[in-house]
Amino acid sequence: MGLKDKMPYLLAATVVLFSILVAIAYSNGFSSFSGFLMRVFALWGYTSMSIATISTPFIREIREYFGVVFLKLHHAFAAFGLVFISLHPITLAIRTSNLMIFIPSFGSWYSFWSLAGRPALIIIYVAVAGFYLRRRIPDYWRQVHALMYFALFFGIVHGNLIGTDFNHPVISVFFNLLFLISISAYILKRRK
């Protein structure tokens, strides 16, 4: 059974995972639908980006084993992650009518880290730009693209400090594990 045959199962597993995240966010309650959507976008975005990032260090091996279809799947997770993680602050900016939420906060150590999603978003776009500039900067694009790991770090700190859904133990454990697996995959690949 090739990956094409497994694709419906992979899609179903993704839908189930994302549905569980929505159910947990819903169980945490919400005062407005836009606030609920903002939280769901963050959960879906971080999950998608983590899945793409976890597979990145092994993309060559995975492509050799599964073929081109998996590479497209990797890119789909990365694209969905970028869209959802971008919609998270966009929704907040619309709710609050405040574009300052895109600017990192340097008011205090706690303020910087609790709002670390702001620099994370900037880092994500720089990392994505590294991928698109890979032909112009062939010797450096991988290092620029690897900034995604820093973005995941900033994102997990942001979530742990002020993420409403991180009060739920399943969310807290799941997302911290996603981050640890991402970093472990990167370290493991570098040690080979």
Short mmCIF file of the C-alpha atoms (twelve columns), coordinates in Angstrom:
data_MODEL
# 
_entry.id   MODEL 
# 
loop_
_atom_site.group_PDB 
_atom_site.id 
_atom_site.type_symbol 
_atom_site.label_atom_id 
_atom_site.label_alt_id 
_atom_site.label_comp_id 
_atom_site.label_asym_id 
_atom_site.label_seq_id 
_atom_site.Cartn_x 
_atom_site.Cartn_y 
_atom_site.Cartn_z 
_atom_site.pdbx_PDB_model_num 
ATOM 1   C CA . MET A 1   0.000   0.000  0.000  1 
ATOM 2   C CA . GLY A 2   1.616   3.234  -1.201 1 
ATOM 3   C CA . LEU A 3   1.174   6.680  0.281  1 
ATOM 4   C CA . LYS A 4   -1.537  7.476  -2.277 1 
ATOM 5   C CA . ASP A 5   -3.561  4.576  -0.867 1 
ATOM 6   C CA . LYS A 6   -2.896  5.809  2.677  1 
ATOM 7   C CA . MET A 7   -3.824  9.420  1.873  1 
ATOM 8   C CA . PRO A 8   -7.498  9.084  2.922  1 
ATOM 9   C CA . TYR A 9   -6.357  7.704  6.300  1 
ATOM 10  C CA . LEU A 10  -3.830  10.487 6.723  1 
ATOM 11  C CA . LEU A 11  -6.463  13.069 5.833  1 
ATOM 12  C CA . ALA A 12  -8.954  11.475 8.234  1 
ATOM 13  C CA . ALA A 13  -6.360  11.465 11.044 1 
ATOM 14  C CA . THR A 14  -5.658  15.155 10.404 1 
ATOM 15  C CA . VAL A 15  -9.374  16.008 10.467 1 
ATOM 16  C CA . VAL A 16  -9.794  14.048 13.716 1 
ATOM 17  C CA . LEU A 17  -6.791  15.774 15.318 1 
ATOM 18  C CA . PHE A 18  -7.990  19.239 14.287 1 
ATOM 19  C CA . SER A 19  -11.532 18.396 15.471 1 
ATOM 20  C CA . ILE A 20  -10.201 17.347 18.879 1 
ATOM 21  C CA . LEU A 21  -8.356  20.664 19.146 1 
ATOM 22  C CA . VAL A 22  -11.583 22.527 18.311 1 
ATOM 23  C CA . ALA A 23  -13.542 20.476 20.865 1 
ATOM 24  C CA . ILE A 24  -11.013 21.215 23.611 1 
ATOM 25  C CA . ALA A 25  -10.950 24.921 22.747 1 
ATOM 26  C CA . TYR A 26  -14.760 24.918 22.775 1 
ATOM 27  C CA . SER A 27  -14.827 23.171 26.166 1 
ATOM 28  C CA . ASN A 28  -12.639 25.960 27.569 1 
ATOM 29  C CA . GLY A 29  -15.455 28.393 26.785 1 
ATOM 30  C CA . PHE A 30  -15.365 31.710 24.970 1 
ATOM 31  C CA . SER A 31  -16.914 35.136 25.249 1 
ATOM 32  C CA . SER A 32  -17.036 35.807 21.502 1 
ATOM 33  C CA . PHE A 33  -16.938 33.693 18.377 1 
ATOM 34  C CA . SER A 34  -14.051 35.735 16.957 1 
ATOM 35  C CA . GLY A 35  -12.058 35.068 20.140 1 
ATOM 36  C CA . PHE A 36  -12.778 31.357 19.768 1 
ATOM 37  C CA . LEU A 37  -11.682 31.435 16.109 1 
ATOM 38  C CA . MET A 38  -8.508  33.283 17.075 1 
ATOM 39  C CA . ARG A 39  -7.615  30.486 19.500 1 
ATOM 40  C CA . VAL A 40  -8.460  27.739 16.987 1 
ATOM 41  C CA . PHE A 41  -6.315  29.430 14.331 1 
ATOM 42  C CA . ALA A 42  -3.377  29.425 16.767 1 
ATOM 43  C CA . LEU A 43  -3.852  25.737 17.623 1 
ATOM 44  C CA . TRP A 44  -4.241  24.664 13.999 1 
ATOM 45  C CA . GLY A 45  -1.386  26.862 12.813 1 
ATOM 46  C CA . TYR A 46  1.094   25.654 15.407 1 
ATOM 47  C CA . THR A 47  0.098   22.027 14.829 1 
ATOM 48  C CA . SER A 48  0.458   22.302 11.041 1 
ATOM 49  C CA . MET A 49  3.787   24.123 11.256 1 
ATOM 50  C CA . SER A 50  5.081   21.577 13.770 1 
ATOM 51  C CA . ILE A 51  4.129   18.648 11.550 1 
ATOM 52  C CA . ALA A 52  5.870   20.300 8.594  1 
ATOM 53  C CA . THR A 53  8.896   21.137 10.747 1 
ATOM 54  C CA . ILE A 54  9.164   17.640 12.230 1 
ATOM 55  C CA . SER A 55  9.324   16.169 8.727  1 
ATOM 56  C CA . THR A 56  11.795  18.779 7.405  1 
ATOM 57  C CA . PRO A 57  15.053  17.259 8.718  1 
ATOM 58  C CA . PHE A 58  14.123  13.964 7.073  1 
ATOM 59  C CA . ILE A 59  12.576  15.295 3.877  1 
ATOM 60  C CA . ARG A 60  15.135  13.582 1.619  1 
ATOM 61  C CA . GLU A 61  14.655  10.197 3.283  1 
ATOM 62  C CA . ILE A 62  10.884  10.587 3.379  1 
ATOM 63  C CA . ARG A 63  10.767  11.618 -0.292 1 
ATOM 64  C CA . GLU A 64  12.890  8.593  -1.266 1 
ATOM 65  C CA . TYR A 65  10.597  6.284  0.684  1 
ATOM 66  C CA . PHE A 66  7.176   7.794  -0.082 1 
ATOM 67  C CA . GLY A 67  7.796   9.698  -3.291 1 
ATOM 68  C CA . VAL A 68  6.825   13.164 -4.443 1 
ATOM 69  C CA . VAL A 69  3.314   12.911 -2.984 1 
ATOM 70  C CA . PHE A 70  4.685   13.218 0.540  1 
ATOM 71  C CA . LEU A 71  6.664   16.326 -0.378 1 
ATOM 72  C CA . LYS A 72  3.403   17.914 -1.537 1 
ATOM 73  C CA . LEU A 73  1.822   16.917 1.763  1 
ATOM 74  C CA . HIS A 74  4.725   18.500 3.663  1 
ATOM 75  C CA . HIS A 75  4.247   21.718 1.695  1 
ATOM 76  C CA . ALA A 76  0.485   21.600 2.335  1 
ATOM 77  C CA . PHE A 77  1.040   21.415 6.112  1 
ATOM 78  C CA . ALA A 78  3.534   24.278 5.891  1 
ATOM 79  C CA . ALA A 79  1.098   26.395 3.842  1 
ATOM 80  C CA . PHE A 80  -1.861  25.682 6.129  1 
ATOM 81  C CA . GLY A 81  0.329   26.440 9.128  1 
ATOM 82  C CA . LEU A 82  1.365   29.768 7.643  1 
ATOM 83  C CA . VAL A 83  -2.241  30.713 6.854  1 
ATOM 84  C CA . PHE A 84  -3.651  29.713 10.248 1 
ATOM 85  C CA . ILE A 85  -0.802  31.178 12.292 1 
ATOM 86  C CA . SER A 86  -1.220  34.435 10.340 1 
ATOM 87  C CA . LEU A 87  -4.989  34.469 10.900 1 
ATOM 88  C CA . HIS A 88  -4.425  34.258 14.680 1 
ATOM 89  C CA . PRO A 89  -3.056  37.828 15.090 1 
ATOM 90  C CA . ILE A 90  -5.089  39.163 12.162 1 
ATOM 91  C CA . THR A 91  -8.253  38.117 14.000 1 
ATOM 92  C CA . LEU A 92  -6.979  39.806 17.164 1 
ATOM 93  C CA . ALA A 93  -6.105  42.973 15.240 1 
ATOM 94  C CA . ILE A 94  -9.610  43.096 13.771 1 
ATOM 95  C CA . ARG A 95  -11.220 42.420 17.171 1 
ATOM 96  C CA . THR A 96  -9.211  45.139 18.898 1 
ATOM 97  C CA . SER A 97  -8.812  47.553 15.963 1 
ATOM 98  C CA . ASN A 98  -5.135  47.695 16.887 1 
ATOM 99  C CA . LEU A 99  -2.297  47.024 14.438 1 
ATOM 100 C CA . MET A 100 0.277   47.347 17.232 1 
ATOM 101 C CA . ILE A 101 -0.270  43.680 18.002 1 
ATOM 102 C CA . PHE A 102 2.100   42.911 15.120 1 
ATOM 103 C CA . ILE A 103 4.965   44.850 16.766 1 
ATOM 104 C CA . PRO A 104 7.114   42.989 19.330 1 
ATOM 105 C CA . SER A 105 6.786   44.321 22.869 1 
ATOM 106 C CA . PHE A 106 9.975   45.300 24.690 1 
ATOM 107 C CA . GLY A 107 8.249   46.858 27.724 1 
ATOM 108 C CA . SER A 108 9.507   44.162 30.094 1 
ATOM 109 C CA . TRP A 109 11.017  40.686 30.059 1 
ATOM 110 C CA . TYR A 110 7.614   39.139 30.813 1 
ATOM 111 C CA . SER A 111 5.856   41.314 28.242 1 
ATOM 112 C CA . PHE A 112 8.315   40.272 25.533 1 
ATOM 113 C CA . TRP A 113 7.939   36.556 26.234 1 
ATOM 114 C CA . SER A 114 4.199   36.541 26.890 1 
ATOM 115 C CA . LEU A 115 3.754   38.304 23.540 1 
ATOM 116 C CA . ALA A 116 6.477   36.237 21.849 1 
ATOM 117 C CA . GLY A 117 4.002   35.322 19.127 1 
ATOM 118 C CA . ARG A 118 4.709   38.750 17.652 1 
ATOM 119 C CA . PRO A 119 8.395   38.174 16.897 1 
ATOM 120 C CA . ALA A 120 7.559   34.544 16.069 1 
ATOM 121 C CA . LEU A 121 5.356   35.704 13.198 1 
ATOM 122 C CA . ILE A 122 8.153   37.895 11.843 1 
ATOM 123 C CA . ILE A 123 10.633  35.012 12.151 1 
ATOM 124 C CA . ILE A 124 8.210   32.675 10.350 1 
ATOM 125 C CA . TYR A 125 7.977   35.025 7.378  1 
ATOM 126 C CA . VAL A 126 11.774  35.408 7.260  1 
ATOM 127 C CA . ALA A 127 12.123  31.591 7.325  1 
ATOM 128 C CA . VAL A 128 9.556   31.223 4.535  1 
ATOM 129 C CA . ALA A 129 11.379  33.899 2.523  1 
ATOM 130 C CA . GLY A 130 14.554  31.821 2.926  1 
ATOM 131 C CA . PHE A 131 12.810  28.928 1.201  1 
ATOM 132 C CA . TYR A 132 11.631  31.100 -1.687 1 
ATOM 133 C CA . LEU A 133 15.080  32.666 -2.057 1 
ATOM 134 C CA . ARG A 134 16.867  29.297 -2.099 1 
ATOM 135 C CA . ARG A 135 18.050  29.762 -5.691 1 
ATOM 136 C CA . ARG A 136 19.471  33.226 -4.939 1 
ATOM 137 C CA . ILE A 137 21.140  32.205 -1.669 1 
ATOM 138 C CA . PRO A 138 21.910  28.509 -2.245 1 
ATOM 139 C CA . ASP A 139 24.602  28.381 0.451  1 
ATOM 140 C CA . TYR A 140 22.484  29.992 3.169  1 
ATOM 141 C CA . TRP A 141 18.804  29.315 2.542  1 
ATOM 142 C CA . ARG A 142 18.711  26.251 4.804  1 
ATOM 143 C CA . GLN A 143 20.067  28.264 7.745  1 
ATOM 144 C CA . VAL A 144 17.494  30.996 7.118  1 
ATOM 145 C CA . HIS A 145 14.728  28.413 6.755  1 
ATOM 146 C CA . ALA A 146 15.876  26.776 10.031 1 
ATOM 147 C CA . LEU A 147 14.743  29.935 11.833 1 
ATOM 148 C CA . MET A 148 11.397  28.131 11.938 1 
ATOM 149 C CA . TYR A 149 12.662  26.291 15.030 1 
ATOM 150 C CA . PHE A 150 13.155  29.631 16.799 1 
ATOM 151 C CA . ALA A 151 9.648   30.640 15.747 1 
ATOM 152 C CA . LEU A 152 8.263   27.430 17.251 1 
ATOM 153 C CA . PHE A 153 10.157  28.173 20.473 1 
ATOM 154 C CA . PHE A 154 8.757   31.707 20.649 1 
ATOM 155 C CA . GLY A 155 5.289   30.341 19.870 1 
ATOM 156 C CA . ILE A 156 5.363   27.677 22.572 1 
ATOM 157 C CA . VAL A 157 6.549   30.200 25.169 1 
ATOM 158 C CA . HIS A 158 3.745   32.571 24.103 1 
ATOM 159 C CA . GLY A 159 1.181   29.762 24.363 1 
ATOM 160 C CA . ASN A 160 2.414   28.565 27.737 1 
ATOM 161 C CA . LEU A 161 2.395   32.057 29.229 1 
ATOM 162 C CA . ILE A 162 -0.911  33.476 27.973 1 
ATOM 163 C CA . GLY A 163 -2.599  30.851 25.796 1 
ATOM 164 C CA . THR A 164 -6.134  30.320 27.091 1 
ATOM 165 C CA . ASP A 165 -6.230  26.731 25.884 1 
ATOM 166 C CA . PHE A 166 -2.898  25.866 27.485 1 
ATOM 167 C CA . ASN A 167 -4.797  25.678 30.782 1 
ATOM 168 C CA . HIS A 168 -6.175  22.383 29.494 1 
ATOM 169 C CA . PRO A 169 -3.707  19.564 30.305 1 
ATOM 170 C CA . VAL A 170 -4.177  17.780 26.956 1 
ATOM 171 C CA . ILE A 171 -3.372  20.962 25.013 1 
ATOM 172 C CA . SER A 172 -0.424  21.802 27.248 1 
ATOM 173 C CA . VAL A 173 1.124   18.334 27.015 1 
ATOM 174 C CA . PHE A 174 0.386   17.919 23.291 1 
ATOM 175 C CA . PHE A 175 1.859   21.249 22.202 1 
ATOM 176 C CA . ASN A 176 4.913   21.040 24.435 1 
ATOM 177 C CA . LEU A 177 5.532   17.526 23.075 1 
ATOM 178 C CA . LEU A 178 5.167   18.819 19.510 1 
ATOM 179 C CA . PHE A 179 7.845   21.388 20.237 1 
ATOM 180 C CA . LEU A 180 10.171  18.836 21.880 1 
ATOM 181 C CA . ILE A 181 9.723   16.403 18.981 1 
ATOM 182 C CA . SER A 182 10.498  19.201 16.491 1 
ATOM 183 C CA . ILE A 183 13.721  20.099 18.287 1 
ATOM 184 C CA . SER A 184 14.647  16.428 18.779 1 
ATOM 185 C CA . ALA A 185 14.174  15.722 15.060 1 
ATOM 186 C CA . TYR A 186 16.410  18.674 14.198 1 
ATOM 187 C CA . ILE A 187 19.142  17.586 16.649 1 
ATOM 188 C CA . LEU A 188 18.942  13.948 15.548 1 
ATOM 189 C CA . LYS A 189 19.352  14.911 11.906 1 
ATOM 190 C CA . ARG A 190 22.353  17.144 12.687 1 
ATOM 191 C CA . ARG A 191 24.073  14.318 14.590 1 
ATOM 192 C CA . LYS A 192 23.914  11.944 11.608 1 
# 
